[in-house]
Amino acid sequence: MAGPPMAGPPAGGPPAGGYPVQATRIVHVPDAEAAAAELAGWLRPGDAVLIKGPRAMGLERTAELVLGGSPQ
């Protein structure tokens, strides 16, 4: 028997001091190189990024470029 759906924040709530304020930006780009170039201006050491798109776009290349790989 399942309980009622969860509502509100996860158990325990936010850490002391609350969550840091973060901006959300969604950008559509034509290829992996353009995605890496767009990210370069936003990322700082320690940031985490979700790179999502169709497999055919070659997003592994975007990840390589973001991590400092050389362009092909």
N, CA, C and O atoms as a Maestro MAE file, in Angstrom:
{
 s_m_m2io_version
 :::
 2.0.0
}

f_m_ct {
 s_m_title
 :::
 protein
 m_atom[288] {
  # First column is atom index #
  i_m_mmod_type
  r_m_x_coord
  r_m_y_coord
  r_m_z_coord
  i_m_residue_number
  s_m_chain_name
  s_m_pdb_residue_name
  s_m_pdb_atom_name
  i_m_atomic_number
  :::
  1 25 0.839 -1.177 0.000 1 A "MET " " N  " 7
  2 3 0.000 0.000 0.000 1 A "MET " " CA " 6
  3 2 0.879 1.234 0.000 1 A "MET " " C  " 6
  4 15 1.732 1.394 0.873 1 A "MET " " O  " 8
  5 25 0.680 2.090 -0.955 2 A "ALA " " N  " 7
  6 3 1.480 3.305 -1.065 2 A "ALA " " CA " 6
  7 2 0.875 4.408 -0.217 2 A "ALA " " C  " 6
  8 15 -0.344 4.502 -0.075 2 A "ALA " " O  " 8
  9 25 1.746 5.247 0.347 3 A "GLY " " N  " 7
  10 3 1.299 6.380 1.145 3 A "GLY " " CA " 6
  11 2 0.909 7.549 0.253 3 A "GLY " " C  " 6
  12 15 0.969 7.450 -0.972 3 A "GLY " " O  " 8
  13 25 0.513 8.647 0.866 4 A "PRO " " N  " 7
  14 3 0.139 9.825 0.088 4 A "PRO " " CA " 6
  15 2 1.350 10.404 -0.626 4 A "PRO " " C  " 6
  16 15 2.478 10.203 -0.176 4 A "PRO " " O  " 8
  17 25 1.145 11.118 -1.729 5 A "PRO " " N  " 7
  18 3 2.279 11.720 -2.432 5 A "PRO " " CA " 6
  19 2 2.981 12.718 -1.532 5 A "PRO " " C  " 6
  20 15 2.355 13.382 -0.705 5 A "PRO " " O  " 8
  21 25 4.299 12.814 -1.705 6 A "MET " " N  " 7
  22 3 5.074 13.753 -0.900 6 A "MET " " CA " 6
  23 2 4.773 15.184 -1.326 6 A "MET " " C  " 6
  24 15 4.578 15.462 -2.509 6 A "MET " " O  " 8
  25 25 4.738 16.063 -0.378 7 A "ALA " " N  " 7
  26 3 4.551 17.482 -0.658 7 A "ALA " " CA " 6
  27 2 5.586 18.259 0.121 7 A "ALA " " C  " 6
  28 15 5.976 17.844 1.213 7 A "ALA " " O  " 8
  29 25 6.040 19.375 -0.413 8 A "GLY " " N  " 7
  30 3 7.004 20.205 0.293 8 A "GLY " " CA " 6
  31 2 8.425 19.737 0.084 8 A "GLY " " C  " 6
  32 15 8.678 18.853 -0.734 8 A "GLY " " O  " 8
  33 25 9.363 20.329 0.824 9 A "PRO " " N  " 7
  34 3 10.780 20.009 0.642 9 A "PRO " " CA " 6
  35 2 11.101 18.615 1.148 9 A "PRO " " C  " 6
  36 15 10.345 18.055 1.942 9 A "PRO " " O  " 8
  37 25 12.223 18.041 0.693 10 A "PRO " " N  " 7
  38 3 12.627 16.730 1.179 10 A "PRO " " CA " 6
  39 2 12.819 16.763 2.687 10 A "PRO " " C  " 6
  40 15 13.043 17.822 3.272 10 A "PRO " " O  " 8
  41 25 12.730 15.593 3.310 11 A "ALA " " N  " 7
  42 3 12.904 15.502 4.763 11 A "ALA " " CA " 6
  43 2 14.230 16.132 5.160 11 A "ALA " " C  " 6
  44 15 15.253 15.904 4.514 11 A "ALA " " O  " 8
  45 25 14.210 16.910 6.206 12 A "GLY " " N  " 7
  46 3 15.420 17.539 6.702 12 A "GLY " " CA " 6
  47 2 15.518 18.993 6.300 12 A "GLY " " C  " 6
  48 15 16.193 19.771 6.974 12 A "GLY " " O  " 8
  49 25 14.863 19.381 5.221 13 A "GLY " " N  " 7
  50 3 14.869 20.780 4.794 13 A "GLY " " CA " 6
  51 2 16.228 21.239 4.298 13 A "GLY " " C  " 6
  52 15 17.156 20.437 4.190 13 A "GLY " " O  " 8
  53 25 16.351 22.522 3.997 14 A "PRO " " N  " 7
  54 3 17.605 23.048 3.443 14 A "PRO " " CA " 6
  55 2 18.696 23.086 4.505 14 A "PRO " " C  " 6
  56 15 18.398 23.095 5.700 14 A "PRO " " O  " 8
  57 25 19.959 23.108 4.079 15 A "PRO " " N  " 7
  58 3 21.049 23.212 5.034 15 A "PRO " " CA " 6
  59 2 21.003 24.559 5.750 15 A "PRO " " C  " 6
  60 15 20.353 25.494 5.281 15 A "PRO " " O  " 8
  61 25 21.682 24.654 6.871 16 A "ALA " " N  " 7
  62 3 21.718 25.910 7.616 16 A "ALA " " CA " 6
  63 2 22.139 27.039 6.683 16 A "ALA " " C  " 6
  64 15 23.108 26.896 5.937 16 A "ALA " " O  " 8
  65 25 21.440 28.130 6.715 17 A "GLY " " N  " 7
  66 3 21.756 29.243 5.824 17 A "GLY " " CA " 6
  67 2 21.009 29.180 4.517 17 A "GLY " " C  " 6
  68 15 21.105 30.109 3.715 17 A "GLY " " O  " 8
  69 25 20.263 28.109 4.269 18 A "GLY " " N  " 7
  70 3 19.475 28.000 3.044 18 A "GLY " " CA " 6
  71 2 20.312 27.565 1.849 18 A "GLY " " C  " 6
  72 15 21.509 27.303 1.968 18 A "GLY " " O  " 8
  73 25 19.670 27.496 0.721 19 A "TYR " " N  " 7
  74 3 20.339 27.117 -0.514 19 A "TYR " " CA " 6
  75 2 20.943 28.349 -1.166 19 A "TYR " " C  " 6
  76 15 20.396 29.442 -1.025 19 A "TYR " " O  " 8
  77 25 22.071 28.202 -1.886 20 A "PRO " " N  " 7
  78 3 22.626 29.355 -2.593 20 A "PRO " " CA " 6
  79 2 21.699 29.747 -3.746 20 A "PRO " " C  " 6
  80 15 21.009 28.902 -4.315 20 A "PRO " " O  " 8
  81 25 21.694 31.011 -4.075 21 A "VAL " " N  " 7
  82 3 20.880 31.493 -5.186 21 A "VAL " " CA " 6
  83 2 21.586 31.106 -6.478 21 A "VAL " " C  " 6
  84 15 22.780 31.359 -6.639 21 A "VAL " " O  " 8
  85 25 20.844 30.491 -7.401 22 A "GLN " " N  " 7
  86 3 21.423 30.068 -8.663 22 A "GLN " " CA " 6
  87 2 20.530 30.520 -9.803 22 A "GLN " " C  " 6
  88 15 19.304 30.443 -9.715 22 A "GLN " " O  " 8
  89 25 21.149 30.989 -10.867 23 A "ALA " " N  " 7
  90 3 20.401 31.356 -12.060 23 A "ALA " " CA " 6
  91 2 20.271 30.128 -12.953 23 A "ALA " " C  " 6
  92 15 21.194 29.318 -13.036 23 A "ALA " " O  " 8
  93 25 19.152 29.991 -13.606 24 A "THR " " N  " 7
  94 3 18.946 28.922 -14.568 24 A "THR " " CA " 6
  95 2 18.933 29.541 -15.952 24 A "THR " " C  " 6
  96 15 18.240 30.528 -16.199 24 A "THR " " O  " 8
  97 25 19.702 28.955 -16.846 25 A "ARG " " N  " 7
  98 3 19.744 29.458 -18.217 25 A "ARG " " CA " 6
  99 2 19.668 28.270 -19.158 25 A "ARG " " C  " 6
  100 15 20.429 27.311 -19.030 25 A "ARG " " O  " 8
  101 25 18.755 28.343 -20.091 26 A "ILE " " N  " 7
  102 3 18.609 27.296 -21.103 26 A "ILE " " CA " 6
  103 2 18.966 27.928 -22.441 26 A "ILE " " C  " 6
  104 15 18.413 28.959 -22.823 26 A "ILE " " O  " 8
  105 25 19.900 27.292 -23.147 27 A "VAL " " N  " 7
  106 3 20.390 27.832 -24.415 27 A "VAL " " CA " 6
  107 2 20.374 26.718 -25.451 27 A "VAL " " C  " 6
  108 15 20.771 25.589 -25.161 27 A "VAL " " O  " 8
  109 25 19.924 27.029 -26.638 28 A "HIS " " N  " 7
  110 3 19.966 26.076 -27.751 28 A "HIS " " CA " 6
  111 2 21.115 26.482 -28.669 28 A "HIS " " C  " 6
  112 15 21.229 27.648 -29.050 28 A "HIS " " O  " 8
  113 25 21.963 25.521 -29.023 29 A "VAL " " N  " 7
  114 3 23.122 25.784 -29.873 29 A "VAL " " CA " 6
  115 2 23.160 24.775 -31.009 29 A "VAL " " C  " 6
  116 15 22.577 23.696 -30.899 29 A "VAL " " O  " 8
  117 25 23.845 25.116 -32.111 30 A "PRO " " N  " 7
  118 3 23.829 24.238 -33.280 30 A "PRO " " CA " 6
  119 2 24.743 23.019 -33.210 30 A "PRO " " C  " 6
  120 15 24.492 22.031 -33.899 30 A "PRO " " O  " 8
  121 25 25.809 23.063 -32.387 31 A "ASP " " N  " 7
  122 3 26.741 21.944 -32.357 31 A "ASP " " CA " 6
  123 2 27.532 21.912 -31.054 31 A "ASP " " C  " 6
  124 15 27.400 22.792 -30.203 31 A "ASP " " O  " 8
  125 25 28.358 20.873 -30.919 32 A "ALA " " N  " 7
  126 3 29.120 20.666 -29.691 32 A "ALA " " CA " 6
  127 2 30.090 21.806 -29.412 32 A "ALA " " C  " 6
  128 15 30.247 22.218 -28.263 32 A "ALA " " O  " 8
  129 25 30.735 22.314 -30.443 33 A "GLU " " N  " 7
  130 3 31.694 23.395 -30.258 33 A "GLU " " CA " 6
  131 2 31.007 24.667 -29.770 33 A "GLU " " C  " 6
  132 15 31.541 25.364 -28.907 33 A "GLU " " O  " 8
  133 25 29.839 24.973 -30.308 34 A "ALA " " N  " 7
  134 3 29.087 26.152 -29.867 34 A "ALA " " CA " 6
  135 2 28.621 25.979 -28.423 34 A "ALA " " C  " 6
  136 15 28.590 26.944 -27.660 34 A "ALA " " O  " 8
  137 25 28.263 24.760 -28.050 35 A "ALA " " N  " 7
  138 3 27.848 24.504 -26.667 35 A "ALA " " CA " 6
  139 2 29.015 24.740 -25.713 35 A "ALA " " C  " 6
  140 15 28.847 25.365 -24.666 35 A "ALA " " O  " 8
  141 25 30.195 24.244 -26.074 36 A "ALA " " N  " 7
  142 3 31.370 24.436 -25.223 36 A "ALA " " CA " 6
  143 2 31.732 25.907 -25.118 36 A "ALA " " C  " 6
  144 15 32.098 26.379 -24.041 36 A "ALA " " O  " 8
  145 25 31.636 26.639 -26.223 37 A "ALA " " N  " 7
  146 3 31.946 28.071 -26.204 37 A "ALA " " CA " 6
  147 2 30.962 28.818 -25.307 37 A "ALA " " C  " 6
  148 15 31.361 29.713 -24.562 37 A "ALA " " O  " 8
  149 25 29.696 28.463 -25.372 38 A "GLU " " N  " 7
  150 3 28.675 29.100 -24.526 38 A "GLU " " CA " 6
  151 2 28.960 28.828 -23.046 38 A "GLU " " C  " 6
  152 15 28.860 29.727 -22.212 38 A "GLU " " O  " 8
  153 25 29.310 27.598 -22.737 39 A "LEU " " N  " 7
  154 3 29.574 27.228 -21.346 39 A "LEU " " CA " 6
  155 2 30.830 27.898 -20.791 39 A "LEU " " C  " 6
  156 15 30.887 28.215 -19.603 39 A "LEU " " O  " 8
  157 25 31.835 28.115 -21.638 40 A "ALA " " N  " 7
  158 3 33.113 28.652 -21.182 40 A "ALA " " CA " 6
  159 2 32.955 29.966 -20.421 40 A "ALA " " C  " 6
  160 15 33.688 30.218 -19.465 40 A "ALA " " O  " 8
  161 25 32.024 30.787 -20.829 41 A "GLY " " N  " 7
  162 3 31.819 32.067 -20.165 41 A "GLY " " CA " 6
  163 2 31.067 31.976 -18.855 41 A "GLY " " C  " 6
  164 15 31.026 32.946 -18.098 41 A "GLY " " O  " 8
  165 25 30.480 30.845 -18.575 42 A "TRP " " N  " 7
  166 3 29.646 30.689 -17.383 42 A "TRP " " CA " 6
  167 2 30.284 29.846 -16.294 42 A "TRP " " C  " 6
  168 15 30.016 30.058 -15.112 42 A "TRP " " O  " 8
  169 25 31.121 28.898 -16.671 43 A "LEU " " N  " 7
  170 3 31.624 27.928 -15.703 43 A "LEU " " CA " 6
  171 2 32.775 28.463 -14.865 43 A "LEU " " C  " 6
  172 15 33.599 29.250 -15.330 43 A "LEU " " O  " 8
  173 25 32.805 28.013 -13.625 44 A "ARG " " N  " 7
  174 3 33.878 28.327 -12.689 44 A "ARG " " CA " 6
  175 2 34.367 26.999 -12.111 44 A "ARG " " C  " 6
  176 15 33.626 26.017 -12.127 44 A "ARG " " O  " 8
  177 25 35.599 26.951 -11.601 45 A "PRO " " N  " 7
  178 3 36.084 25.693 -11.013 45 A "PRO " " CA " 6
  179 2 35.113 25.172 -9.954 45 A "PRO " " C  " 6
  180 15 34.630 25.920 -9.103 45 A "PRO " " O  " 8
  181 25 34.846 23.884 -10.032 46 A "GLY " " N  " 7
  182 3 33.944 23.246 -9.077 46 A "GLY " " CA " 6
  183 2 32.503 23.176 -9.529 46 A "GLY " " C  " 6
  184 15 31.696 22.508 -8.883 46 A "GLY " " O  " 8
  185 25 32.146 23.852 -10.633 47 A "ASP " " N  " 7
  186 3 30.779 23.805 -11.136 47 A "ASP " " CA " 6
  187 2 30.460 22.424 -11.703 47 A "ASP " " C  " 6
  188 15 31.347 21.713 -12.174 47 A "ASP " " O  " 8
  189 25 29.196 22.061 -11.650 48 A "ALA " " N  " 7
  190 3 28.704 20.825 -12.252 48 A "ALA " " CA " 6
  191 2 27.760 21.212 -13.383 48 A "ALA " " C  " 6
  192 15 27.008 22.180 -13.268 48 A "ALA " " O  " 8
  193 25 27.800 20.459 -14.469 49 A "VAL " " N  " 7
  194 3 26.991 20.775 -15.650 49 A "VAL " " CA " 6
  195 2 26.303 19.521 -16.147 49 A "VAL " " C  " 6
  196 15 26.910 18.451 -16.205 49 A "VAL " " O  " 8
  197 25 25.033 19.652 -16.505 50 A "LEU " " N  " 7
  198 3 24.317 18.587 -17.186 50 A "LEU " " CA " 6
  199 2 24.304 18.960 -18.661 50 A "LEU " " C  " 6
  200 15 23.740 19.985 -19.044 50 A "LEU " " O  " 8
  201 25 24.926 18.126 -19.485 51 A "ILE " " N  " 7
  202 3 24.948 18.356 -20.931 51 A "ILE " " CA " 6
  203 2 23.972 17.366 -21.527 51 A "ILE " " C  " 6
  204 15 24.167 16.154 -21.437 51 A "ILE " " O  " 8
  205 25 22.914 17.890 -22.139 52 A "LYS " " N  " 7
  206 3 21.837 17.014 -22.606 52 A "LYS " " CA " 6
  207 2 21.447 17.383 -24.032 52 A "LYS " " C  " 6
  208 15 21.355 18.560 -24.382 52 A "LYS " " O  " 8
  209 25 21.223 16.372 -24.835 53 A "GLY " " N  " 7
  210 3 20.790 16.589 -26.206 53 A "GLY " " CA " 6
  211 2 20.796 15.269 -26.944 53 A "GLY " " C  " 6
  212 15 21.079 14.224 -26.359 53 A "GLY " " O  " 8
  213 25 20.483 15.312 -28.230 54 A "PRO " " N  " 7
  214 3 20.458 14.078 -29.008 54 A "PRO " " CA " 6
  215 2 21.852 13.477 -29.149 54 A "PRO " " C  " 6
  216 15 22.842 14.195 -29.286 54 A "PRO " " O  " 8
  217 25 21.911 12.166 -29.113 55 A "ARG " " N  " 7
  218 3 23.189 11.448 -29.228 55 A "ARG " " CA " 6
  219 2 23.938 11.862 -30.495 55 A "ARG " " C  " 6
  220 15 25.165 11.962 -30.481 55 A "ARG " " O  " 8
  221 25 23.225 12.098 -31.568 56 A "ALA " " N  " 7
  222 3 23.842 12.450 -32.851 56 A "ALA " " CA " 6
  223 2 24.581 13.782 -32.803 56 A "ALA " " C  " 6
  224 15 25.409 14.055 -33.672 56 A "ALA " " O  " 8
  225 25 24.302 14.608 -31.814 57 A "MET " " N  " 7
  226 3 24.959 15.915 -31.715 57 A "MET " " CA " 6
  227 2 26.410 15.780 -31.247 57 A "MET " " C  " 6
  228 15 27.183 16.730 -31.371 57 A "MET " " O  " 8
  229 25 26.791 14.624 -30.716 58 A "GLY " " N  " 7
  230 3 28.171 14.416 -30.291 58 A "GLY " " CA " 6
  231 2 28.520 15.185 -29.032 58 A "GLY " " C  " 6
  232 15 29.566 15.832 -28.969 58 A "GLY " " O  " 8
  233 25 27.666 15.123 -28.040 59 A "LEU " " N  " 7
  234 3 27.887 15.910 -26.832 59 A "LEU " " CA " 6
  235 2 29.084 15.443 -26.014 59 A "LEU " " C  " 6
  236 15 29.533 16.153 -25.114 59 A "LEU " " O  " 8
  237 25 29.608 14.253 -26.319 60 A "GLU " " N  " 7
  238 3 30.852 13.845 -25.674 60 A "GLU " " CA " 6
  239 2 31.932 14.858 -26.020 60 A "GLU " " C  " 6
  240 15 32.792 15.169 -25.196 60 A "GLU " " O  " 8
  241 25 31.883 15.365 -27.237 61 A "ARG " " N  " 7
  242 3 32.848 16.378 -27.700 61 A "ARG " " CA " 6
  243 2 32.713 17.658 -26.885 61 A "ARG " " C  " 6
  244 15 33.719 18.283 -26.548 61 A "ARG " " O  " 8
  245 25 31.491 18.054 -26.567 62 A "THR " " N  " 7
  246 3 31.279 19.241 -25.735 62 A "THR " " CA " 6
  247 2 31.945 19.038 -24.383 62 A "THR " " C  " 6
  248 15 32.644 19.925 -23.895 62 A "THR " " O  " 8
  249 25 31.735 17.882 -23.779 63 A "ALA " " N  " 7
  250 3 32.343 17.605 -22.480 63 A "ALA " " CA " 6
  251 2 33.861 17.652 -22.576 63 A "ALA " " C  " 6
  252 15 34.515 18.208 -21.694 63 A "ALA " " O  " 8
  253 25 34.435 17.076 -23.636 64 A "GLU " " N  " 7
  254 3 35.890 17.109 -23.823 64 A "GLU " " CA " 6
  255 2 36.395 18.545 -23.921 64 A "GLU " " C  " 6
  256 15 37.401 18.897 -23.305 64 A "GLU " " O  " 8
  257 25 35.704 19.364 -24.687 65 A "LEU " " N  " 7
  258 3 36.120 20.760 -24.862 65 A "LEU " " CA " 6
  259 2 36.008 21.544 -23.556 65 A "LEU " " C  " 6
  260 15 36.883 22.346 -23.230 65 A "LEU " " O  " 8
  261 25 34.933 21.311 -22.818 66 A "VAL " " N  " 7
  262 3 34.751 22.000 -21.543 66 A "VAL " " CA " 6
  263 2 35.864 21.622 -20.574 66 A "VAL " " C  " 6
  264 15 36.310 22.449 -19.779 66 A "VAL " " O  " 8
  265 25 36.305 20.383 -20.639 67 A "LEU " " N  " 7
  266 3 37.373 19.908 -19.757 67 A "LEU " " CA " 6
  267 2 38.772 20.268 -20.256 67 A "LEU " " C  " 6
  268 15 39.769 19.878 -19.648 67 A "LEU " " O  " 8
  269 25 38.846 21.008 -21.355 68 A "GLY " " N  " 7
  270 3 40.141 21.476 -21.832 68 A "GLY " " CA " 6
  271 2 40.705 20.725 -23.002 68 A "GLY " " C  " 6
  272 15 41.875 20.909 -23.338 68 A "GLY " " O  " 8
  273 25 39.907 19.869 -23.649 69 A "GLY " " N  " 7
  274 3 40.380 19.139 -24.821 69 A "GLY " " CA " 6
  275 2 40.581 20.083 -25.995 69 A "GLY " " C  " 6
  276 15 39.984 21.157 -26.058 69 A "GLY " " O  " 8
  277 25 41.431 19.665 -26.920 70 A "SER " " N  " 7
  278 3 41.694 20.515 -28.076 70 A "SER " " CA " 6
  279 2 40.614 20.328 -29.142 70 A "SER " " C  " 6
  280 15 40.069 19.234 -29.289 70 A "SER " " O  " 8
  281 25 40.303 21.394 -29.886 71 A "PRO " " N  " 7
  282 3 39.303 21.285 -30.958 71 A "PRO " " CA " 6
  283 2 39.818 20.374 -32.062 71 A "PRO " " C  " 6
  284 15 41.026 20.268 -32.272 71 A "PRO " " O  " 8
  285 25 38.901 19.717 -32.767 72 A "GLN " " N  " 7
  286 3 39.294 18.821 -33.870 72 A "GLN " " CA " 6
  287 2 39.221 19.548 -35.180 72 A "GLN " " C  " 6
  288 15 39.513 18.967 -36.226 72 A "GLN " " O  " 8
  :::
 }
 m_bond[287] {
  # First column is bond index #
  i_m_from
  i_m_to
  i_m_order
  :::
  1 1 2 1
  2 2 3 1
  3 3 4 2
  4 3 5 1
  5 5 6 1
  6 6 7 1
  7 7 8 2
  8 7 9 1
  9 9 10 1
  10 10 11 1
  11 11 12 2
  12 11 13 1
  13 13 14 1
  14 14 15 1
  15 15 16 2
  16 15 17 1
  17 17 18 1
  18 18 19 1
  19 19 20 2
  20 19 21 1
  21 21 22 1
  22 22 23 1
  23 23 24 2
  24 23 25 1
  25 25 26 1
  26 26 27 1
  27 27 28 2
  28 27 29 1
  29 29 30 1
  30 30 31 1
  31 31 32 2
  32 31 33 1
  33 33 34 1
  34 34 35 1
  35 35 36 2
  36 35 37 1
  37 37 38 1
  38 38 39 1
  39 39 40 2
  40 39 41 1
  41 41 42 1
  42 42 43 1
  43 43 44 2
  44 43 45 1
  45 45 46 1
  46 46 47 1
  47 47 48 2
  48 47 49 1
  49 49 50 1
  50 50 51 1
  51 51 52 2
  52 51 53 1
  53 53 54 1
  54 54 55 1
  55 55 56 2
  56 55 57 1
  57 57 58 1
  58 58 59 1
  59 59 60 2
  60 59 61 1
  61 61 62 1
  62 62 63 1
  63 63 64 2
  64 63 65 1
  65 65 66 1
  66 66 67 1
  67 67 68 2
  68 67 69 1
  69 69 70 1
  70 70 71 1
  71 71 72 2
  72 71 73 1
  73 73 74 1
  74 74 75 1
  75 75 76 2
  76 75 77 1
  77 77 78 1
  78 78 79 1
  79 79 80 2
  80 79 81 1
  81 81 82 1
  82 82 83 1
  83 83 84 2
  84 83 85 1
  85 85 86 1
  86 86 87 1
  87 87 88 2
  88 87 89 1
  89 89 90 1
  90 90 91 1
  91 91 92 2
  92 91 93 1
  93 93 94 1
  94 94 95 1
  95 95 96 2
  96 95 97 1
  97 97 98 1
  98 98 99 1
  99 99 100 2
  100 99 101 1
  101 101 102 1
  102 102 103 1
  103 103 104 2
  104 103 105 1
  105 105 106 1
  106 106 107 1
  107 107 108 2
  108 107 109 1
  109 109 110 1
  110 110 111 1
  111 111 112 2
  112 111 113 1
  113 113 114 1
  114 114 115 1
  115 115 116 2
  116 115 117 1
  117 117 118 1
  118 118 119 1
  119 119 120 2
  120 119 121 1
  121 121 122 1
  122 122 123 1
  123 123 124 2
  124 123 125 1
  125 125 126 1
  126 126 127 1
  127 127 128 2
  128 127 129 1
  129 129 130 1
  130 130 131 1
  131 131 132 2
  132 131 133 1
  133 133 134 1
  134 134 135 1
  135 135 136 2
  136 135 137 1
  137 137 138 1
  138 138 139 1
  139 139 140 2
  140 139 141 1
  141 141 142 1
  142 142 143 1
  143 143 144 2
  144 143 145 1
  145 145 146 1
  146 146 147 1
  147 147 148 2
  148 147 149 1
  149 149 150 1
  150 150 151 1
  151 151 152 2
  152 151 153 1
  153 153 154 1
  154 154 155 1
  155 155 156 2
  156 155 157 1
  157 157 158 1
  158 158 159 1
  159 159 160 2
  160 159 161 1
  161 161 162 1
  162 162 163 1
  163 163 164 2
  164 163 165 1
  165 165 166 1
  166 166 167 1
  167 167 168 2
  168 167 169 1
  169 169 170 1
  170 170 171 1
  171 171 172 2
  172 171 173 1
  173 173 174 1
  174 174 175 1
  175 175 176 2
  176 175 177 1
  177 177 178 1
  178 178 179 1
  179 179 180 2
  180 179 181 1
  181 181 182 1
  182 182 183 1
  183 183 184 2
  184 183 185 1
  185 185 186 1
  186 186 187 1
  187 187 188 2
  188 187 189 1
  189 189 190 1
  190 190 191 1
  191 191 192 2
  192 191 193 1
  193 193 194 1
  194 194 195 1
  195 195 196 2
  196 195 197 1
  197 197 198 1
  198 198 199 1
  199 199 200 2
  200 199 201 1
  201 201 202 1
  202 202 203 1
  203 203 204 2
  204 203 205 1
  205 205 206 1
  206 206 207 1
  207 207 208 2
  208 207 209 1
  209 209 210 1
  210 210 211 1
  211 211 212 2
  212 211 213 1
  213 213 214 1
  214 214 215 1
  215 215 216 2
  216 215 217 1
  217 217 218 1
  218 218 219 1
  219 219 220 2
  220 219 221 1
  221 221 222 1
  222 222 223 1
  223 223 224 2
  224 223 225 1
  225 225 226 1
  226 226 227 1
  227 227 228 2
  228 227 229 1
  229 229 230 1
  230 230 231 1
  231 231 232 2
  232 231 233 1
  233 233 234 1
  234 234 235 1
  235 235 236 2
  236 235 237 1
  237 237 238 1
  238 238 239 1
  239 239 240 2
  240 239 241 1
  241 241 242 1
  242 242 243 1
  243 243 244 2
  244 243 245 1
  245 245 246 1
  246 246 247 1
  247 247 248 2
  248 247 249 1
  249 249 250 1
  250 250 251 1
  251 251 252 2
  252 251 253 1
  253 253 254 1
  254 254 255 1
  255 255 256 2
  256 255 257 1
  257 257 258 1
  258 258 259 1
  259 259 260 2
  260 259 261 1
  261 261 262 1
  262 262 263 1
  263 263 264 2
  264 263 265 1
  265 265 266 1
  266 266 267 1
  267 267 268 2
  268 267 269 1
  269 269 270 1
  270 270 271 1
  271 271 272 2
  272 271 273 1
  273 273 274 1
  274 274 275 1
  275 275 276 2
  276 275 277 1
  277 277 278 1
  278 278 279 1
  279 279 280 2
  280 279 281 1
  281 281 282 1
  282 282 283 1
  283 283 284 2
  284 283 285 1
  285 285 286 1
  286 286 287 1
  287 287 288 2
  :::
 }
}
